[in-house]
Amino acid sequence: MLTDSQKILVQQAAIDLEGIGEQRFCLLCRQPELLDSASDAELVALLQIANALYRGGEPIISDADYDFVYLAELKKRQPDHPLLQDVEPEPAFAGKTVDLPTVMLSTDKAYSREEVERWAGRIEKAAQELDKNFVELIFKVTPKLDGYAAYDDGQMLYTRGDGRKGTDITRVFERGLQVADHGQRGLGAGEIVVSRSYFDANLAEFFDNARNFQASVIKEKELDEHAERAIADHAAVFYPFAILPCWTGLWVELIADFETIIKDIWHKLDYDVDGVILEIVDDQLKQAMGATRHHHRWQLAYKENLETAEVTVIGVTPQTSRSGRITPVAELEPVRLSGALLSRATAHHYKMVLDKGIGPGALIRLARSGEVIPKIEAVLRPAEPAVPTACPSCGHELIWDNDYLICPNNLECPAQISNSMEHFFRVLKNNDGFGAATIKKLYEYGIRRVDAIYALTAEQFESMGFGPKQSQNLVDQLVRSRHEAIEDWRFLASFGVFRMGLGNCERLLAHYTLAEIFNLSEADIVAIEGFAEKTAAVITEGFAKIKPLFDILMGLGFNLTATQNQATDNAHPLAGKTLVFTGTLHSGSRDELSKQAKAKGAKVGGSVSAKTDYLVAGDNVGANKTNAAREKGVNVISEQEFLKLLNGDGI
């Protein structure tokens, strides 16, 4: 779970944990292989929270994991999502918010040589339009420091903030912080960093990581003795980009010796570096290429994970997922890599285990990059793999489905049943107390279906080892989950049909009612935008499997709000409008207000984009967020103004 200091950072960033839940957030951070089960809204919330924690000096996932796994997943799902288009905001520190002397944008990222070559191709095209000879252009490569971005105009030091407005942190110079390499003030953009060797020798015992220390330099009203000494020893400095060591030369020289140049620049400094910056130095070309809201087009950050480790596999443990797939988890001799102590790595499937020889005694190369954390990059010394023939949860004989081993015993397999029951309550989201621990205990006492849970009395809960008060609370929560209004698409998604997450359920039920979906043909589903033929076949098969349980639960009288054919007053001021809620709301939960808005014909989004009509701002919303919304042409309204619109009045 989050620490108190991490919760404070989330609060300061005006991010509402309610959209994902603390337990769910931490689970997805620990087990990125579960990202497939995350809704788009959960993924966006995870990225926003992880960014706030990382930039606040309390990271819960590494920068590489954020880029390679979680952000990559959003790019795959929604390549045009606003989160990918705007500058990732720095946290607000104590001090007044001021306009930056110049816009400080993020940097576009590349993870392969091919992406770098495509970027150079765009520069060549822009050069041709200006009648410049591309082969004569000078490129520059500098280290990409991993510190706190700031801007020094000689009088004031600013945080980057949202790229346009930052916080005055001139106090860090007043505390004795120096410019690196005895440089002068006023050299513009740079980063507050601490010497890597100094941190390891003098600070690692007192701070979790370098970012945690760097944040203390900025945030603390009074520095502790360790920070004071680091500043006095000039180990912590402000490093302007203008004086960074660099390589300059022609494109033909850069690409011909790419790996050597990158490696040399990457390791030039005794500071944390998470990549290199490539840029063109021609001012006219820079101006012509310009920038997006997120990054300069003439600049690129090249990032890769250069750190790997060779480690011996102790064994491979099979785990059964909710869908019945058997996931191979390699148990490793503990190794420290990219700042984390690792003892496990997930292989994609058992076909990979067989093909590569991942068994006890195998020597593998491990890297913390790619789509799985950590990634088995190569098998250096294969060993005889042990492939299970029976499900580790129920003992049923396993079958092969393409590359995957599958347990077909979905109706009796403990892992599949427990995971499915937990999934139901987690997605339903109108109950408390039915997490993994509760579900595990219920399973141990013979409870195998969700409908059986709803039939339990307080006395029966007590007989299973729950306390009297907890037992009554669990019964009350079951009553609540039936009586509290819930969208029909959320109810359908809770059954866990493959390919039927929250988004697809809402899309389907906008065309058909719950009663109709079980009679749909594959052709009916394919006719709906967003559904493919292969997906439709899986969905119809999944609906047939859940039909008996679905009918029983429907008989319990859930209070479902229908999506399809909802009566909408087209004259209502919210009809056809797109809303996003932010901050602390007082007239109801975010879910409740969203339901009321949808009932009037509105759409409710998870994040602000140019298509958003209203940002409904509750309490504790930062100025950066509202200003960014206004810059996109979004109307920022208060909760009271929203309620007026909801009632059909103007604002």
FENVENQUI-V411017 format. One record per backbone hydrogen bond with DSSP energy under -1.0 kcal/mol. NH is the residue of the N-H (numbers start at 1). CO is the residue of the C=O. Records with the same first field share a line. If there is no record, write none. Layout:
NH=CO  CO
This chain:
7=3
8=4
9=5
10=6
11=7
12=8
13=9
14=11
15=10
19=16
20=17
21=17
25=21
26=22
27=23
28=24
29=25
30=26
31=27
34=31
35=32
37=34
38=35
43=39
44=40
45=41
46=42
47=43
48=44
49=45
50=46
51=47
52=48
53=49
54=50
55=51
56=52
57=54
58=53
66=62
67=63
68=64
69=65
70=65
71=66
73=69
74=70
75=71
76=72
77=73
78=74
81=78
84=81
85=82
86=82
90=161
98=166
100=164
104=163
106=294
110=301
116=112
117=113
118=114
119=115
120=116
121=117
122=118
123=119
124=120
125=121
126=122
127=123
128=124
129=125
131=128
132=127
136=133
137=134
139=249
140=279
141=247
142=277
144=275
146=272
148=192
150=190
151=158
152=188
153=156
158=151
159=167
160=149
162=165
163=160
166=98
168=96
169=157
172=169
173=170
174=170
175=171
176=173
177=172
180=238
183=180
188=152
190=150
191=239
192=148
193=237
195=235
196=270
199=195
200=196
201=197
202=198
203=199
204=199
206=203
207=203
213=209
214=210
215=211
216=212
217=213
218=214
219=215
220=216
228=224
229=225
230=226
231=227
232=228
233=229
234=231
235=230
236=230
237=193
238=178
239=191
241=189
243=240
244=241
247=141
249=139
254=250
255=251
256=252
257=253
261=257
262=258
263=259
264=260
265=261
266=262
267=263
268=265
274=144
276=302
277=142
278=300
279=140
280=298
281=138
286=282
287=283
288=284
289=285
290=286
292=295
297=290
299=296
300=278
301=108
302=276
303=110
309=366
311=364
313=362
314=331
315=331
317=329
319=327
321=325
324=321
326=405
327=319
329=317
330=345
331=315
332=343
333=312
335=342
337=340
340=337
342=335
345=330
347=328
351=403
353=349
354=350
355=351
356=352
357=353
358=353
359=357
361=313
362=359
363=381
364=311
365=378
366=309
367=375
375=367
377=365  375
378=365
380=363
381=363
383=357
391=396
395=391
398=389
399=406
401=404
404=401
406=399
407=324
410=408
412=409
413=409
417=413
418=414
419=415
420=416
421=417
422=418
423=419
424=420
425=421
426=422
427=423
428=424
429=425
439=435
440=436
441=437
442=438
443=439
444=440
445=441
446=443
447=442
453=449
454=450
456=453
461=457
462=458
463=459
465=462
466=461
471=467
472=468
473=469
474=470
475=471
476=472
477=473
478=474
479=475
480=476
481=477
482=478
483=479
484=480
486=559
488=561
491=487
492=488
493=489
494=490
495=492
496=493
500=497
505=501
506=502
507=503
508=504
509=505
511=508
512=508
517=513
519=516
520=517
525=521
526=522
527=523
528=525
531=528
536=532
537=533
538=534
539=535
540=536
541=537
542=538
543=539
544=540
545=541
546=542
547=543
550=546
551=547
552=548
553=549
554=550
555=551
556=553
557=554
559=482
560=558
561=486
566=563
570=568
572=569
575=572
576=601
577=574
579=603
580=614
582=616
584=619
593=589
594=590
595=591
596=592
597=593
598=594
599=595
601=598
602=597
603=577
605=579
612=609
613=578
614=578
615=635
616=580
617=637
618=582
619=584
626=622
627=623
628=624
629=625
630=626
631=627
633=630
634=629
635=613
637=615
642=638
643=639
644=640
645=641
646=642
647=643
648=645
649=644
